[in-house]
Amino acid sequence: MWYCIKCGKPTPKEKLIRGYCPDCFVKYNDVFKKPLEVKVTICPICNSWQYRGEWSPPLSIPEIIEYILVHEASKSLIEGAELKSLYLDDWSQLDPSIVNVRAVLEVSVDGKSVSITREFTAKITYHKCPRCLARSIGKYSHLVQIRFTSRDFTRELVRDVVKTATSGINPDLIININELPEGVDIELDNPTIARRIIEVLTRKYSARITSSFKPTRYDSSSGKWLGVVTYVARIPVFKEEDIVLYKGKLGVVKLVDKNKLLIMNLETNTLEEVDLGLYWKNQLKHPTRIEKEEYIVREVVDNKILVENPSTGEKRVLKPSRLTNNLKPGDRIILIRADDIESFVPIEKGG
């Protein structure tokens, strides 16, 4: 039998820790080389916290202190000791800057386990994290510029686009939204949120995306240039009753639903659902010039329709189509000429 060098208690050799019984070792020995300092910096706005120069996502105060204690204790133990586990048994906050905690540590010393209960004082300071500081002065690292293919867009469209693009995003993650005559700018400091907005604009509105990077300063610690990433999202603009060219045919837009159009083909008098993305393939476009002339049906004979322009006296002979096969003398029709493509459309009575 072996004996504790402090209290003389008989102790099996395999339980002695450097000559002490487990109780005396805990009572008369410190497993730490130096007193532990627990200092916490917390952002008063978003509750993120800083440890050794790095900011981390928000946690509760006990969770933060426990995390720091684990890391500090592991590095401060005496030689031959290893931290197995640590948890807070109790804690109390005396004021916003002082928190007292009681921690239970399981430590292995020379391969022998011992349980230690220690009390620590954590000092808390409050400073804005870099993100909240940047947000407070309007500084951003990512800019999404939403622009349109035509200046003939409505504020309702702008609001719909912004609402859809930012749906489900915490407003605190958006620095600013600026409405401009040419569109809208969304300022961000989170690359993931910026890419999410771009993905929504592409999927929902068939936006075409271009990107650029403007360096502002060189960060020697990371060896990288820092600056602003700008995404420009251009959205095609069409409105109901717009005359369009779709696959070389004249049509009229009857319905607009984000990235889908319902177009009436003026040759076949049929409706077709069209993907707005075809605008970027030059299969769907606005004519550069549109002209309209009114004609009156003078005669319908066999397979021919004779029409006359009452203003100029010009006469033309038409072949019946789905739009014109029910015409009779006296009916009025409109000649629509878009670029080099023509189509005759009956004028509804009372129109």
Secondary structure, 3 states (H helix, E strand, C coil): CEECCCCCCEECHHHCECCECHHHHHHHCCCECCCCCEEEEECCCCCCEEECCEEECCCCHHHHHHHHHHHHHHHHECCCEEEEEEEEEEEEEEECCEEEEEEEEEEEECCEEEEEEEEEEEEEEECCCHHHHHHHCCCCCEEEEEEECCCCCCHHHHHHHHHHHCCCCCHHHEEEEEEECCEEEEEECCHHHHHHHHHHHHHHHCCEEEEEEEEEEEECCCCEEEEEEEEEEEECCCCCCCEEEECCEEEEEEEEECCEEEEEECCCCEEEEEEHHHHHHCCEECCCCEEEEEEEEEEEECCEEEEECCCCCCEEEECCCCCCCCCCCCCEEEEEEECCEEEEEECCCCC
